[in-house]
Amino acid sequence: MQQPVAQRGFASRRRLEALSYLNERFANHPPVVILANYGEPSMIDRGRALGAVEYLVKSRVTPGEVSAQIPTWIGQSRRGGQIDS
């Protein structure tokens, strides 16, 4: 059974609200990676705009891929969001 469209994005919106709250309360928080069920471009853009270092869609990544990226995300956070070339 498929969820109604209005409900589908609810969890993603809650994640973005949590990230917004985190930014307001803790300016130097650890890097945030959003792991979501749906990858609507507007949600991805908003998550990135709020400071998430990555927005991943569960069906498109494996646990190994996520684990392998952790050092990169931590390093990115320490450099203020810049990726090494």
CORWOWO-V42675 format. One record per residue. N is the residue number from 1. RES is the residue in three letters. PHI is phi in whole degrees, -180 to 180 (* if undefined). OMEGA is omega as a letter, one per 20 degrees, with the letter a starting at -180 (none if undefined). BURIAL is 1 if it has 9 or more other ideal C-beta (glycine too) atoms within 8 Angstrom, else 0. Layout:
{{N,RES,PHI,OMEGA,BURIAL} {N,RES,PHI,OMEGA,BURIAL}}
//
This chain:
{{1,MET,*,a,0} {2,GLN,-90,r,0} {3,GLN,-73,r,0} {4,PRO,-61,a,0} {5,VAL,-56,a,0} {6,ALA,-62,a,0} {7,GLN,-82,a,0} {8,ARG,-55,a,0} {9,GLY,-85,a,1} {10,PHE,-59,a,0} {11,ALA,-63,r,0} {12,SER,-64,r,1} {13,ARG,-63,r,1} {14,ARG,-64,r,0} {15,ARG,-62,a,1} {16,LEU,-67,r,1} {17,GLU,-63,r,0} {18,ALA,-64,r,0} {19,LEU,-66,r,1} {20,SER,-61,r,1} {21,TYR,-62,r,0} {22,LEU,-60,r,1} {23,ASN,-63,a,1} {24,GLU,-68,a,0} {25,ARG,-90,a,0} {26,PHE,-136,a,0} {27,ALA,-61,a,0} {28,ASN,-105,a,0} {29,HIS,-70,r,0} {30,PRO,-62,r,0} {31,PRO,-61,a,0} {32,VAL,-115,r,1} {33,VAL,-118,r,1} {34,ILE,-93,r,1} {35,LEU,-116,a,0} {36,ALA,-126,r,1} {37,ASN,-80,a,0} {38,TYR,-122,a,1} {39,GLY,-120,r,1} {40,GLU,-68,a,0} {41,PRO,-52,a,0} {42,SER,-65,r,0} {43,MET,-70,r,1} {44,ILE,-62,r,1} {45,ASP,-60,a,0} {46,ARG,-68,r,1} {47,GLY,-61,r,1} {48,ARG,-65,r,1} {49,ALA,-63,r,0} {50,LEU,-83,r,1} {51,GLY,109,r,1} {52,ALA,-64,r,1} {53,VAL,-76,r,1} {54,GLU,-159,r,0} {55,TYR,-129,a,1} {56,LEU,-110,r,1} {57,VAL,-102,a,1} {58,LYS,-51,a,0} {59,SER,-74,a,0} {60,ARG,-107,a,0} {61,VAL,-133,r,1} {62,THR,-106,r,0} {63,PRO,-56,r,0} {64,GLY,-64,r,0} {65,GLU,-66,r,0} {66,VAL,-65,a,1} {67,SER,-60,a,0} {68,ALA,-66,a,0} {69,GLN,-85,a,1} {70,ILE,-55,r,0} {71,PRO,-59,r,0} {72,THR,-64,a,0} {73,TRP,-64,r,1} {74,ILE,-65,r,1} {75,GLY,-62,r,1} {76,GLN,-61,a,1} {77,SER,-64,a,1} {78,ARG,-68,r,0} {79,ARG,-96,r,0} {80,GLY,76,r,0} {81,GLY,92,a,0} {82,GLN,-90,r,0} {83,ILE,-97,r,0} {84,ASP,-64,r,0} {85,SER,-95,none,0}}
//
